[in-house]
Amino acid sequence: MRIGVTGIYASGKGTVCSMFEQLGAIVIDTDIIAREIVNPPSPVLDTLVHTFGHDILNTDGTLNRRYLAQKVFNDKMLVEKLNSITHPAILQEVMQRSHDSSKIYMINTPLLFETEYYKHMDKNIVVVANTDQVLKRGVIRDGITEDEIKARLNHQISLKEKMKLADYIIDNSGSLENTKKQVEELWKTLILMKGQ
């Protein structure tokens, strides 16, 4: 069973997925896959260099992810071009890693609905948190500015739209204990569903 887990940037998707993992789920993180598929030698990396130029590479031939992000995130057409290269490769890898139907896989992906990965999932979860928490977490966790966070958020479907598309919503605005209770209740539901 594949469960898509998403939310806006820094809403706590990773925290929620870790909680599900402690209960027995297998977590697949598309951000990790996105890094792996561009490790040289890589056809995806070759396509990125051909499309965006050699200046996206570090001196050792690896992708300078931060530079590429800065180069594309303020231009919708460049973001779409980047996504058209990376997203199909990421989805292919997710599907290969989540092939055992006796398991519950949590697919942690920030762009579940934007990429239409949700169509390949059995159920979808949206993790929500208030804006102040999101900005604070992003600055602390990733060391980027609030303006960079807002630019990333502008390239995601709004939280309201994500919530409409979700099968389940987990509110990560309160305490970790409160989030954990929601996760445990939903896990029981998913176990029952998988057994049917």
C-alpha angles and dihedrals in degrees: 000000000000118000118188114216119195144144136153119303112298094003092132104266091145093051091050092047090051089054091051089047090056087055093052108275122133110233121214113188115202091200088062091046089049089058093045096051092058097049107119129286090045135140088212091055090047090054092048092052091047090050103039103024138253092283089081089071128088117229090264092058096255123127116271094219096183092051092048090049092051090047096053111025096081094050117067094200092053091048090052090049091050091048093049088058101043107030099065090049091049093049091049090054092047091053092049092050095047101050101120107095092195091068134071112232122196107206105203105203130153094205101044094139099029091057093039089235085136089076088066094051129088092219136359132219127198118203113208132195134164119271096248091056091047093053093045093048093048094051093046098040101040102023093231130132127261088247091056089049091050090050090054091048090052089063094054129080109261118268090244091057092046090052091053091054095045126101090202136018126206116195110216095177095100134051124323087244090058091049090048091054090053091049092049092050092049091047089058089052092049093049090052091047093049090051093058 
